[in-house]
Amino acid sequence: MGSEKKYVSQEELRKHNKVGDLWISIQGKVYNVSDWAKVHPGGDIPLLNLGGQDATDAFIAFHPSTAWQYLDKFFTGYYLMDFEVSDVSRDYRRLASEFAKLGMFENKEHTVIYSLCFVVLLFLACVCGVFCSNSFWVHMGAGGLLGFAWIQVTYLGHDSGHYNIMTSRGLNKLVQILSGNCLTGISIAWWKWTHNAHHIACNSLDYDPDLQHLPFFAVSANLFDSLTSRFYGRKLTFGPVARFLVSYQHFTFYPVMCVGRINLFVQTFLLLFSKRKVPDRALNILGILVFWTWFPLLVSCLPNWTERVLFVLASFSVTSIQHVQFCLNHFSANVYVGPPKGDNWFEKQTSGTIDISCAAWMDWFHGGLQFQLEHHLFPRLPRCQLRKVSPLVRDLCKKHNLPYRSLSFFEANVMTIKTLRTAALQANGLLWEAVNTHG
């Protein structure tokens, strides 16, 4: 006769939610991932954010079916008391299972090879523009082409970070280093660190790093309370400088986006040369050195400093289109304060994301991320599959009375500026209050 099952309450599970004492529940079974968090390929942040909770939906979203076999070694022997599955989660899991049976997670069609060829052509055209012409306008066009190349190569890096776009993990890591570090100067280690946290805590003001842009931007007046960033481990101070800059953020949004790439370079260096444990640190640093060798050399081949500066600005300005898109997908969506919860995975993704509607022939331009909700729900799904599953996701949202927002690129820009303006007016009131009080 088998031994009787042992149970822990949800209250007891919630106590195990910190470094060195980290438990999670998956399908009602409780696992101790305290040591695993140190070597988890997705980093420790996702596990810490969902520690002490049921994380079944998040586990399904981020892991292939082969990952289930590795769970047993973490099993505590306990089952979660009063374990229930909501109707939304049940439908979400059924949909994920159907996609898996259809092989949609493995079928990448020819997107990768097409993207690689396009990136190569863009880089070659940029180099030819610099070396084969003396025209100022051709040089500026070459800078713009470099910006487009960075956009497309970033999509490849993004895809390779969520699933294997190559035939092996080793080749996939090579693509990550090449596409991120070597070609764009942005560390794939930094991207994984922040991006995984963003997916898990989508639009949490204190847990999602993609909304923590003080002193330049604040998407909600809740950030005026100087919240503590649980991601960076520091206070997001809303002081006089932030109050002033945020007061005019609806005017400065696009200009800042044009030079926003500088911030990504800075963040890369801060992480790679920090005391924090960084996977493949040496390889990441080597890749960054490659970028900071070829890029300055290319710029130095231009005839004078005026053209060099304008070439860099042209490339940054074109790349800002992508930075703007990332903001459109989330800035005007719903936000909240506090940690993410494992039992409302589907609801939080629908609440915190906005799709960009476009014709199918424009999918290359957006890299699949116009289907932001679909991507957040199924991050391992290749971009070529996102348009196919969109009607199913829309129907599921309608069934459960959840938002499914799909706006044109123009409409999304308008909504984002309105969101920034609303917070700016609130900050402006505080600014004038401070001026009248302190002189």
For each residue, the residues with C-beta under 8 A, 3 or more apart:
1:
2:
3:
4:
5: 79
6: 77 78 79
7: 78 79 80 81
8: 12 13 30 78 79 80 81
9: 12 13 81 82
10: 13 14 80 81 82
11: 14 15
12: 8 9 15 16
13: 8 9 10 16 23 25 30 52 53 80
14: 10 11 17 52 53
15: 11 12 21 52
16: 12 13 21 22 23 32 51 52
17: 14 21 22 23 48 51 52 53
18: 21 22 48 51
19: 22 34 37 44 48
20: 34
21: 15 16 17 18 34
22: 16 17 18 19 32 33 34 37 47 48 51 52
23: 13 16 17 30 31 32 33 34 51 52 76
24: 30 31 33 47 50 51 52 53 54 55 342
25: 13 28 29 30 31 53 54 55 56 80 83 342
26: 29 31 54 55 56 59 71
27: 56
28: 25 54 79 80 83
29: 25 26 71 75 78 79 80
30: 8 13 23 24 25 75 76 78 79 80
31: 23 24 25 26 71 74 75 76
32: 16 22 23 74 76
33: 22 23 24 36 37 40 47 74
34: 19 20 21 22 23 37
35: 38 39
36: 33 39 40 47 74
37: 19 22 33 34 40 44 47 48
38: 35 44 277
39: 35 36
40: 33 36 37 43 44 46 47
41: 279
42: 46 47 62 192 196
43: 40 46 192 193 196 197
44: 19 37 38 40 47 48
45: 48 49 193 196 197 200 231
46: 40 42 43 49 50 58 62 196 197 199 200
47: 22 24 33 36 37 40 42 44 50 51
48: 17 18 19 22 37 44 45 51
49: 45 46 197 200 201 207 230 339 340
50: 24 46 47 53 55 58 200 340 342
51: 16 17 18 22 23 24 47 48
52: 13 14 15 16 17 22 23 24
53: 13 14 17 24 25 50 341 342 343
54: 24 25 26 28 80 83 342 343
55: 24 25 26 50 58 59 342
56: 25 26 27 59 60 85 89 93 342
57: 60 61 89 92 93 342 345 346
58: 46 50 55 61 62 200 342 345
59: 26 55 56 62 63 67
60: 56 57 63 92 93 96
61: 57 58 96 199 345 377 378 379 380
62: 42 46 58 59 199 379 380
63: 59 60 67 68 380
64: 67 105 380
65: 68 100
66: 69
67: 59 63 64 70 71
68: 63 65 71
69: 66 72
70: 67 73 74
71: 26 29 31 67 68 74 75
72: 69 75
73: 70
74: 31 32 33 36 70 71
75: 29 30 31 71 72
76: 23 30 31 32
77: 6
78: 6 7 8 29 30
79: 5 6 7 8 28 29 30 83
80: 7 8 10 13 25 28 29 30 54 83
81: 7 8 9 10
82: 9 10
83: 25 28 54 79 80
84:
85: 56 89 90 93
86: 89 90 343
87: 90 91 400
88: 91 92 346 347 396 400 402
89: 56 57 85 86 92 93 343 345 346
90: 85 86 87 93 94
91: 87 88 94 95 396 399 400
92: 57 60 88 89 95 96 345 346 377 396
93: 56 57 60 85 89 90 96 97
94: 90 91 97 98
95: 91 92 98 99 389 392 393 396
96: 60 61 92 93 99 100 378
97: 93 94 100 101
98: 94 95 101 102
99: 95 96 102 104 105 378 381 385 389
100: 65 96 97 103 104 105
101: 97 98
102: 98 99
103: 100 106 107
104: 99 100 107 381 382 385 388 389
105: 64 99 100 163 380 381 382
106: 103
107: 103 104 382 384 385
108: 111 112 165 382 384
109: 382 384
110: 113 114
111: 108 114 115 382 383 384
112: 108 115 116 156 159 165 166
113: 110 116 117
114: 110 111 117 118
115: 111 112 118 119 152 155 156 364
116: 112 113 119 120 156
117: 113 114 120 121
118: 114 115 121 122 152 364
119: 115 116 122 123 149 152 153 156 183
120: 116 117 123 124
121: 117 118 124 125
122: 118 119 125 126 145 146 148 149 152
123: 119 120 126 127 146 149 183
124: 120 121 127 128
125: 121 122 128 129 142 145
126: 122 123 129 130 142 143 145 146 149 298
127: 123 124 130 131 142 298
128: 124 125 131 132 133 142
129: 125 126 132 133 138 139 141 142 145
130: 126 127 133 139 142 298 301 302 311
131: 127 128 301
132: 128 129
133: 128 129 130 138 139
134: 303
135: 138 139
136: 139 140 307
137: 140 141
138: 129 133 135 141 142
139: 129 130 133 135 136 142 143 302 307 311
140: 136 137 143 144 307 310 311 314
141: 129 137 138 144 145
142: 125 126 127 128 129 130 138 139 145 146 311
143: 126 139 140 146 147 310 311 312 313 314 315 318
144: 140 141 147 148 314 315 317 318
145: 122 125 126 129 141 142 148 149
146: 122 123 126 142 143 149 150 314 315 318
147: 143 144 150 151 314 315 316 317 318 319 321
148: 122 144 145 151 152 318
149: 119 122 123 126 145 146 152 153 183
150: 146 147 153 154 183 184 315 319 322
151: 147 148 154 155 318 319 321 322 367
152: 115 118 119 122 148 149 155 156 364 367
153: 119 149 150 156 157 179 183 184
154: 150 151 157 158 179 180 184 186 322 367
155: 115 151 152 158 159 367 368 369 383
156: 112 115 116 119 152 153 159 160 165 175 179
157: 153 154 160 161 175 176 179 180 184 188 191
158: 154 155 161 162 191 195 367 369
159: 112 155 156 162 163 165 368 382 383
160: 156 157 163 164 165 166 172 175 176 179
161: 157 158 176 188 191 192 195
162: 158 159 379 380
163: 105 159 160 379 380 382
164: 160 167 168 169 172
165: 108 112 156 159 160 172 175 382
166: 112 160 171 172 174 175
167: 164 171
168: 164 171 172
169: 164 172 173
170: 173 174
171: 166 167 168 174 175
172: 160 164 165 166 168 169 175 176
173: 169 170 176 177 280
174: 166 170 171 177 178
175: 156 157 160 165 166 171 172 178 179
176: 157 160 161 172 173 179 180 188
177: 173 174 180 181 182 188 280 283 284 287
178: 174 175 181 182 183 287
179: 153 154 156 157 160 175 176 182 183 184 188
180: 154 157 176 177 183 184 186 187 188 191 287
181: 177 178 184 185 186 187 188 284 286 287 288 290 291
182: 177 178 179 287 290 291
183: 119 123 149 150 153 178 179 180 291
184: 150 153 154 157 179 180 181 291
185: 181 264 265 268 288 291 292 295
186: 154 180 181 190 191 264 265 268
187: 180 181 190 191 268 271 272 284 287 288
188: 157 161 176 177 179 180 181 191 192 284 287
189: 192 193 271 272 278 279 280 281 284
190: 186 187 193 194 264 267 268 271 272
191: 157 158 161 180 186 187 188 194 195
192: 42 43 161 188 189 195 196 279
193: 43 45 189 190 196 197 271
194: 190 191 197 198 209 210 231 267
195: 158 161 191 192 198 199
196: 42 43 45 46 192 193 199 200
197: 43 45 46 49 193 194 200 201 207 208 209 231
198: 194 195 201 202 208 209 210
199: 46 61 62 195 196 202 376 379
200: 45 46 49 50 58 196 197 207 340
201: 49 197 198 204 207 208 231 339 340
202: 198 199 208 330 340 348 349 352 353 376
203: 208 211 330 333 334 335 336 348 351 352 353
204: 201 207 208 211 335 336 337 338 339 340
205: 208 211 212 219 220 222 223 227 335 336 337
206: 227 228 229 230 236 337 338
207: 49 197 200 201 204 230 231 338 339 340
208: 197 198 201 202 203 204 205 211 212 231
209: 194 197 198 212 229 231 232
210: 194 198 326 330
211: 203 204 205 208 219 330 331 335
212: 205 208 209 229 231 232 236
213: 216 217 218
214: 217 218 223 236 237 238 242 246
215: 237 238 239 241 242 245 246
216: 213 245 246 249 252 256
217: 213 214 246 249 253 256 420
218: 213 214 221 223 224 238 242 246 249 423 427
219: 205 211 223 331 332 335 419 420 423
220: 205 223 335 423
221: 218 224 423 426 427
222: 205 225 227 335 337
223: 205 214 218 219 220 227 236 238 423
224: 218 221 238 243 426 427 430
225: 222 238
226: 235 236 237 238
227: 205 206 222 223 235 236 337
228: 206 233 234 235 236
229: 206 209 212 232 233 234 235 236
230: 49 206 207 233 339
231: 45 194 197 201 207 208 209 212
232: 209 212 229
233: 228 229 230
234: 228 229
235: 226 227 228 229
236: 206 212 214 223 226 227 228 229
237: 214 215 226 242
238: 214 215 218 223 224 225 226 242 243 246
239: 215 242 243
240: 243 244 434
241: 215 244 245
242: 214 215 218 237 238 239 245 246
243: 224 238 239 240 246 247 427 430 431 434
244: 240 241 247 248 431
245: 215 216 241 242 248 249 252
246: 214 215 216 217 218 238 242 243 249 423 424 427
247: 243 244 424 427 428 431
248: 244 245 251 252 424
249: 216 217 218 245 246 252 253 420 423 424 427
250: 253 417 420 421 424
251: 248
252: 216 245 248 249 255 256
253: 217 249 250 256 257 327 416 417 420
254: 257 258 320 324
255: 252 258 259
256: 216 217 252 253 259 260
257: 253 254 260 320 323 324 327
258: 254 255 313 316 317 320
259: 255 256 262 313 316
260: 256 257 263 264 316 320 323
261: 264 265 316 319 320 323
262: 259 265 266 316
263: 260 266 267
264: 185 186 190 260 261 267 268
265: 185 186 261 262 268 269
266: 262 263 269 270
267: 190 194 263 264 270 271
268: 185 186 187 190 264 265 271 272 288
269: 265 266 272 273 288
270: 266 267 273 274
271: 187 189 190 193 267 268 274 276 278
272: 187 189 190 268 269 278 281 284 285 288
273: 269 270
274: 270 271 278
275:
276: 271
277: 38
278: 189 271 272 274 281 284
279: 41 189 192
280: 173 177 189 283 284
281: 189 272 278 284 285
282: 285 286
283: 177 280 286 287
284: 177 181 187 188 189 272 278 280 281 287 288
285: 272 281 282 288 289
286: 181 282 283 289 290
287: 177 178 180 181 182 187 188 283 284 290 291
288: 181 185 187 268 269 272 284 285 291 292
289: 285 286 292 293
290: 181 182 286 287 293 294
291: 181 182 183 184 185 287 288 294 295
292: 185 288 289 295 296
293: 289 290 296 297
294: 290 291 297 298
295: 185 291 292 298 299
296: 292 293 299 300
297: 293 294 300 301
298: 126 127 130 294 295 301
299: 295 296 302 308 311 312
300: 296 297 308
301: 130 131 297 298
302: 130 139 299 307 308 311
303: 134 307
304: 307 308
305: 308 309
306: 309 310
307: 136 139 140 302 303 304 310 311
308: 299 300 302 304 305 311 312
309: 305 306 312 313
310: 140 143 306 307 313 314
311: 130 139 140 142 143 299 302 307 308 314 315
312: 143 299 308 309 315 316
313: 143 258 259 309 310 316 317
314: 140 143 144 146 147 310 311 317 318
315: 143 144 146 147 150 311 312 318 319
316: 147 258 259 260 261 262 312 313 319 320
317: 144 147 258 313 314 320
318: 143 144 146 147 148 151 314 315 321
319: 147 150 151 261 315 316 322 323
320: 254 257 258 260 261 316 317 323 324
321: 147 151 318 324 325
322: 150 151 154 319 325 326
323: 257 260 261 319 320 326 327
324: 254 257 320 321 327 328 413
325: 321 322 328 329 356 366 369 370 409
326: 210 322 323 329 330 369
327: 253 257 323 324 330 331 416
328: 324 325 331 332 354 356 409 412 413 415 416
329: 325 326 333 353 354 355 356 369 372 412
330: 202 203 210 211 326 327 333 352 353 354 372
331: 211 219 327 328 416 419 420
332: 219 328 354 412 415 416 418 419
333: 203 329 330 351 352 353 354 405
334: 203 351 352 403
335: 203 204 205 211 219 220 222 352
336: 203 204 205 351
337: 204 205 206 222 227
338: 204 206 207
339: 49 201 204 207 230
340: 49 50 200 201 202 204 207 348
341: 53 344 348
342: 24 25 50 53 54 55 56 57 58 345
343: 53 54 86 89
344: 341 347 348
345: 57 58 61 89 92 342 348 349
346: 57 88 89 92 349 350 377 396 400 402
347: 88 344 350 351 402
348: 202 203 340 341 344 345 351 352
349: 202 345 346 352 353 373 376 377
350: 346 347 353 373 397 402 403 404
351: 203 333 334 336 347 348 402 403
352: 202 203 330 333 334 335 348 349 376
353: 202 203 329 330 333 349 350 372 373 376 405
354: 328 329 330 332 333 372 373 405 406 407 412 415
355: 329 370 371 372 373 374 390 404 405 406 407
356: 325 328 329 366 369 370 372 406 407 408 409 412
357: 370 406 407 408
358: 362 363 365 366 370 408 409
359: 362
360: 363 387
361: 364
362: 358 359 365 366 370
363: 358 360 366 367 368 370 383 387
364: 115 118 152 361 367
365: 358 362
366: 325 356 358 362 363 369 370
367: 151 152 154 155 158 363 364 383
368: 155 159 363 371 375 382 383 384 386
369: 155 158 325 326 329 356 366 372 375 383
370: 325 355 356 357 358 362 363 366
371: 355 368 374 375 383 386 387 390
372: 329 330 353 354 355 356 369 375 376
373: 349 350 353 354 355 376 377 393 404 405
374: 355 371 377 378 381 386 389 390 393
375: 368 369 371 372 378 379 381 383 386
376: 199 202 349 352 353 372 373 379
377: 61 92 346 349 373 374 393
378: 61 96 99 374 375 381 389
379: 61 62 162 163 199 375 376
380: 61 62 63 64 105 162 163
381: 99 104 105 374 375 378 385 386 389
382: 104 105 107 108 109 111 159 163 165 368 385 386
383: 111 155 159 363 367 368 369 371 375 386
384: 107 108 109 111 368 387
385: 99 104 107 381 382 388 389
386: 368 371 374 375 381 382 383 389 390
387: 360 363 371 384 390
388: 104 385
389: 95 99 104 374 378 381 385 386 392 393
390: 355 371 374 386 387 393 394
391: 394 395
392: 95 389 395 396
393: 95 373 374 377 389 390 396 397 404
394: 390 391 397 398 404
395: 391 392 398 399
396: 88 91 92 95 346 392 393 399 400 402
397: 350 393 394 400 402 403 404
398: 394 395 401 402 404
399: 91 395 396
400: 87 88 91 346 396 397
401: 398
402: 88 346 347 350 351 396 397 398
403: 334 350 351 397
404: 350 355 373 393 394 397 398
405: 333 353 354 355 373
406: 354 355 356 357
407: 354 355 356 357 411 412 415
408: 356 357 358 411 412
409: 325 328 356 358 412 413
410: 413 414
411: 407 408 414 415
412: 328 329 332 354 356 407 408 409 415 416
413: 324 328 409 410 416 417
414: 410 411 417 418
415: 328 332 354 407 411 412 418 419
416: 253 327 328 331 332 412 413 419 420
417: 250 253 413 414 420 421
418: 332 414 415 421 422
419: 219 331 332 415 416 422 423
420: 217 219 249 250 253 331 416 417 423 424
421: 250 417 418 424 425
422: 418 419 425 426
423: 218 219 220 221 223 246 249 419 420 426 427
424: 246 247 248 249 250 420 421 427 428
425: 421 422 428 429
426: 221 224 422 423 429 430
427: 218 221 224 243 246 247 249 423 424 430 431
428: 247 424 425 431 432
429: 425 426 432 433
430: 224 243 426 427 433 434
431: 243 244 247 427 428 434 435
432: 428 429 435 436
433: 429 430 436 437
434: 240 243 430 431 437 438
435: 431 432 438 439
436: 432 433 439
437: 433 434
438: 434 435
439: 435 436
